[in-house]
Amino acid sequence: MPTLTPACKFLREVDSDWCALVDDMGPCPLSAKSSATKASDEREPWQALARAVAGQQVHGKAAEAIFGRFLRLYDDQADGPAYPSPELVLATEPDVLRGCGLSAAKTKAIIALAYGAVSGDVPTLAQARTLSDEALTELLTALPGIGPWTVQMFLMHTLRRPDVMPVADFGVREGWRLLKGLERQPTPKALLLEAEAWRPHRSAAAWYLWRAVDRVKRAR
């Protein structure tokens, strides 16, 4: 078995179901330490949040396709599939953004993020790293279209915060249902209570619950 991180070792000790899931899926990349900086770790908050907005209530492949079309709008003004500057986004007509497959609400949210990056209402990556999960959630959910789930994805995947538990996420709740053989998904409140046993590694736990869903899909 590949070398496991402390988070993976911790979850293996929760119970036999967790042990089997971790052994089956291998190390969690969210908790892995690497000397190589990942591209996602270098995204500015407005960029990471814009990608998360595109993925709201959309399956992963569809979200990537939509966001890919958004990036390609700026291919002639950026080097390949790089993020455009917030100024370029603000100079783009909303109807053009919607043509990428973004809804009116998502278009409004991405424009607000670009404006926030220019005005300073959205923190820089360096600033975000100094703020607590709670402070960032309060700050960013004040923006249009940015709810707790979107901020949680930013905390987990960009800032690599170790103890985030997105209990409202369908995939996380479905993963718990499958892991424990339940007839119904738990409510977010019920799962939050269960997740107390996974502190301080709830981000890794969420990743494994997503993988529990993937495992069943592959089996089918």
C-alpha positions as CSV (number, residue, x, y, z in Angstrom):
1,M,0.0,0.0,0.0
2,P,1.3,3.5,-0.8
3,T,2.4,5.6,2.2
4,L,-0.6,7.0,3.9
5,T,-0.9,10.5,5.4
6,P,-1.9,11.1,9.0
7,A,-5.4,11.9,7.9
8,C,-5.7,8.6,6.0
9,K,-4.3,6.7,9.0
10,F,-6.7,8.4,11.3
11,L,-9.8,7.6,9.2
12,R,-8.7,3.9,8.9
13,E,-9.0,3.7,12.7
14,V,-12.6,5.0,12.8
15,D,-14.1,1.6,12.0
16,S,-13.9,-1.3,9.6
17,D,-16.0,0.4,6.8
18,W,-13.6,3.4,6.8
19,C,-10.6,1.1,6.9
20,A,-11.8,-0.7,3.8
21,L,-12.7,2.5,1.9
22,V,-9.3,4.0,2.6
23,D,-7.5,0.8,1.6
24,D,-9.5,0.6,-1.6
25,M,-9.1,4.2,-2.7
26,G,-5.6,4.8,-1.5
27,P,-4.1,8.1,-0.2
28,C,-6.2,11.2,-0.2
29,P,-4.6,13.9,-2.3
30,L,-6.2,16.7,-0.2
31,S,-4.1,15.7,2.7
32,A,-0.9,14.8,0.8
33,K,2.1,17.0,1.3
34,S,4.2,17.7,-1.7
35,S,7.2,19.8,-2.4
36,A,5.7,20.6,-5.8
37,T,3.2,23.4,-5.8
38,K,-0.1,22.4,-7.3
39,A,-1.7,24.7,-9.9
40,S,-4.9,24.8,-7.9
41,D,-3.0,26.1,-4.9
42,E,-1.9,29.1,-6.9
43,R,-5.3,30.3,-8.1
44,E,-6.4,33.6,-6.7
45,P,-9.6,33.4,-4.7
46,W,-11.8,35.0,-7.3
47,Q,-10.5,32.5,-9.9
48,A,-11.0,29.5,-7.7
49,L,-14.5,30.7,-6.7
50,A,-15.4,31.4,-10.3
51,R,-14.6,27.8,-11.2
52,A,-16.6,26.6,-8.2
53,V,-19.6,28.8,-9.3
54,A,-19.5,27.1,-12.7
55,G,-19.7,23.7,-11.0
56,Q,-22.7,24.6,-8.8
57,Q,-25.5,22.0,-9.2
58,V,-23.8,20.6,-12.4
59,H,-22.0,17.2,-12.9
60,G,-18.2,17.4,-13.0
61,K,-17.7,16.9,-16.7
62,A,-20.4,19.4,-17.6
63,A,-18.9,21.9,-15.2
64,E,-15.5,21.5,-16.8
65,A,-16.9,21.9,-20.3
66,I,-18.7,25.1,-19.3
67,F,-15.6,26.6,-17.6
68,G,-13.4,25.5,-20.5
69,R,-15.6,27.5,-22.9
70,F,-15.3,30.5,-20.5
71,L,-11.5,30.3,-20.5
72,R,-11.4,30.0,-24.3
73,L,-13.1,33.3,-24.7
74,Y,-9.8,34.8,-23.7
75,D,-7.4,32.6,-25.6
76,D,-6.2,35.4,-27.8
77,Q,-5.5,37.6,-24.7
78,A,-3.9,35.0,-22.5
79,D,-1.4,32.2,-23.0
80,G,-3.6,29.1,-23.5
81,P,-6.2,28.1,-21.0
82,A,-5.0,30.6,-18.4
83,Y,-7.4,32.6,-16.3
84,P,-8.2,36.0,-17.8
85,S,-7.7,39.1,-15.7
86,P,-10.7,40.4,-13.7
87,E,-10.6,43.5,-15.9
88,L,-11.1,41.3,-19.0
89,V,-14.1,39.6,-17.5
90,L,-15.6,42.9,-16.5
91,A,-15.1,44.1,-20.1
92,T,-17.1,41.1,-21.5
93,E,-20.8,41.4,-22.2
94,P,-22.9,39.3,-19.9
95,D,-24.6,37.7,-22.9
96,V,-21.2,36.5,-24.1
97,L,-20.6,34.8,-20.8
98,R,-24.0,33.2,-20.8
99,G,-23.1,31.8,-24.2
100,C,-20.6,29.6,-22.5
101,G,-23.4,27.8,-20.7
102,L,-23.5,29.9,-17.6
103,S,-26.9,30.7,-16.1
104,A,-27.9,34.3,-15.5
105,A,-27.2,33.8,-11.8
106,K,-23.8,32.3,-12.4
107,T,-22.9,35.0,-14.8
108,K,-23.8,37.6,-12.2
109,A,-21.7,35.8,-9.6
110,I,-18.6,35.6,-11.8
111,I,-18.9,39.3,-12.7
112,A,-19.3,40.1,-9.0
113,L,-16.1,38.1,-8.2
114,A,-14.2,39.9,-10.9
115,Y,-15.4,43.2,-9.6
116,G,-14.5,42.2,-6.0
117,A,-11.0,41.2,-7.2
118,V,-10.5,44.7,-8.7
119,S,-12.1,46.6,-5.8
120,G,-10.4,44.6,-3.0
121,D,-13.7,43.1,-1.7
122,V,-12.4,39.6,-2.6
123,P,-9.1,38.9,-0.7
124,T,-5.9,38.0,-2.5
125,L,-4.5,34.5,-2.0
126,A,-2.0,35.8,0.4
127,Q,-4.7,37.5,2.4
128,A,-7.0,34.5,2.4
129,R,-4.3,32.3,3.8
130,T,-4.2,34.5,6.9
131,L,-8.0,34.3,7.5
132,S,-9.9,31.6,9.4
133,D,-12.4,29.4,7.8
134,E,-15.2,31.2,9.6
135,A,-13.9,34.7,8.6
136,L,-13.6,33.7,4.9
137,T,-17.1,32.1,4.9
138,E,-18.6,35.3,6.4
139,L,-16.7,37.5,3.9
140,L,-17.3,35.5,0.8
141,T,-20.9,34.5,1.3
142,A,-21.8,38.2,1.3
143,L,-21.1,38.1,-2.5
144,P,-24.0,37.3,-4.9
145,G,-24.1,33.6,-5.8
146,I,-21.5,32.5,-3.3
147,G,-23.0,30.1,-0.8
148,P,-21.4,28.0,1.9
149,W,-20.7,25.1,-0.5
150,T,-18.8,27.3,-2.9
151,V,-16.6,28.6,-0.1
152,Q,-16.1,25.1,1.3
153,M,-14.8,23.9,-2.1
154,F,-12.4,26.9,-2.1
155,L,-11.3,26.1,1.5
156,M,-10.7,22.4,0.6
157,H,-9.2,22.5,-2.8
158,T,-7.3,25.8,-3.0
159,L,-6.4,26.6,0.6
160,R,-6.1,22.9,1.6
161,R,-7.8,23.5,4.9
162,P,-7.9,20.1,6.6
163,D,-11.2,20.2,8.6
164,V,-14.0,21.2,6.2
165,M,-17.2,19.1,6.0
166,P,-19.6,20.1,3.2
167,V,-22.6,18.3,4.7
168,A,-25.0,19.9,2.2
169,D,-23.2,18.2,-0.7
170,F,-25.3,15.5,-2.3
171,G,-22.2,13.3,-3.1
172,V,-20.9,13.5,0.5
173,R,-24.3,12.4,2.0
174,E,-24.7,9.7,-0.7
175,G,-21.2,8.4,0.0
176,W,-22.1,8.0,3.7
177,R,-25.3,6.3,2.8
178,L,-23.4,3.8,0.6
179,L,-20.6,3.3,3.1
180,K,-23.0,2.4,5.8
181,G,-25.7,0.6,3.7
182,L,-28.4,3.0,4.7
183,E,-31.8,3.2,3.0
184,R,-31.8,7.0,2.9
185,Q,-29.2,9.7,2.9
186,P,-28.7,11.4,6.3
187,T,-29.8,15.0,6.7
188,P,-27.0,17.6,6.7
189,K,-27.6,18.0,10.5
190,A,-27.4,14.3,11.1
191,L,-24.2,13.9,9.0
192,L,-22.6,16.9,10.8
193,L,-23.1,15.0,14.1
194,E,-21.5,11.9,12.6
195,A,-18.6,13.9,11.3
196,E,-17.6,15.0,14.8
197,A,-15.8,11.6,14.9
198,W,-13.7,12.6,11.9
199,R,-12.2,15.8,13.3
200,P,-9.6,17.2,12.5
201,H,-9.6,15.5,9.2
202,R,-13.0,16.1,7.8
203,S,-11.8,17.4,4.4
204,A,-10.2,14.0,3.7
205,A,-13.3,12.3,5.0
206,A,-15.4,14.2,2.5
207,W,-13.0,13.2,-0.3
208,Y,-13.3,9.5,0.6
209,L,-17.1,9.8,0.7
210,W,-17.1,11.2,-2.8
211,R,-14.9,8.2,-3.8
212,A,-17.4,5.9,-2.2
213,V,-20.0,7.1,-4.8
214,D,-17.4,6.7,-7.6
215,R,-16.7,3.2,-6.5
216,V,-20.3,2.1,-6.8
217,K,-20.6,3.8,-10.2
218,R,-17.5,1.9,-11.5
219,A,-19.0,-1.4,-10.2
220,R,-22.1,-0.8,-12.2
